[in-house]
Amino acid sequence: MAQIAEDLYLLLLDNSSAQPGLDQPRRHRVLSGAVLLDLALACRIRPAAPGDGAPDGHLVALAGDDDVDPVSAPALELLRQHPERPAVVLSKLRKSTEGNLIERLERAGQLRRQPLGTKRFRQQYALPITDRARVSQARAEMLSALFDRRPPAPATAAIVTLLHTVDGLGSLMSLNDRGWRWVHARAGDIASGSWVNEYATGVPEVNLAVTAAAVRGALV
């Protein structure tokens, strides 16, 4: 279920330093937002609607089976307790989400921890990617959506939306001014939800786009 969050983190690590290419405050925000969008794509959460008994602007949990991955489970549990504003959920998730993702990806054989020594009494790690197939596919799909204007798959649209919202696309690519004008325009279109009209959508994709709009408001 955590495809968006996992692919996003692998993309952030895909560089020569094997360190996330986005500063910690923005990184924690977008990773927490990605967890919410994974739950939205799985139709486990959505913004409150009339009849939900929840205030406007809150996210609500939806019924479903208990087959939720460890990365998404904390967010779902928060919203099962009571509806909450996206900004509050993002704040509560920001300290734990990155660590949960590292553990998940390490167990899946996607990365490994390489000790670098201690800094301020904390162990530091490089996180080299051990299997490049997944991150290469995620990068290819993102570049195709941005430069070739191919309709993005839901996970790709979510990643572009999150990074564009926090001005984080520069952590994944280096372009000249003309290139950035093109990318920002295309990413802005995707972030606005236009991708829903390009892609063969159903309820999960529409729910993702609607929830992404709510999460974007909390990330700005």
Steps between C-alpha positions, in 0.01 A plus 500: 500500500793739558604526135487880487701552819752228416555615142535860615764409758697293251497792257631732772784254570593451135821703501875456549491573876232238575340764721151648457524791259249721679548687827350336807204732566366472144592132481303412812200693373489342155561147630215538748285639221592203282378260769162677501479481122579127508203456733284716273589293193404189698169670589575483871475875564343805333399857581184529705174524303146595604357224715835394648440688822845658469595866454587628154869482424555185706611158380294193593588130507298261286409140572712224352703195583790513746765421239688829543878523469706627796582829326133594452360348819582790739316752279196278464489435873505874572202558275314198631503664842332814367501722189787746489630788291776402253749738661454333839548151354813611312643648819438181697655278233808702410736356764432132433422465129855516363627239745210271419572535128869419545417185694240395245729555200794334672293189576383496139860505377465840333773674704756438773632705788868588481636653826678833456591573862333709767390862497370664814498155666278354227602231254497626142437279197529502126209318337622358167233346280571131446245426226466777242214351299225661706650847532598502132141422403364770734743757357422406141126536560545838670721638222262373236206670670691828537686523168302283258163599649398138529202445732655422839405190694340583838818442702702718261240777514506488881880526515510793256220672694677467834841613377360788296304623801813530718722617210693175526537387139847655496613219732448252215625682192717785376370712214560833329248782529305390195480146633375616838233719342372195314517272804331746736217557253443129442538413871253775587245349262545156656483640853174676415343160431494523121656153480162350592372609159804349325495162673240224491366571847265329741400564857851444647662750262232764558529450876877542470463828312245638746710401801814638336332840474433493875855387582650766274326768702670369813844481334509853363 
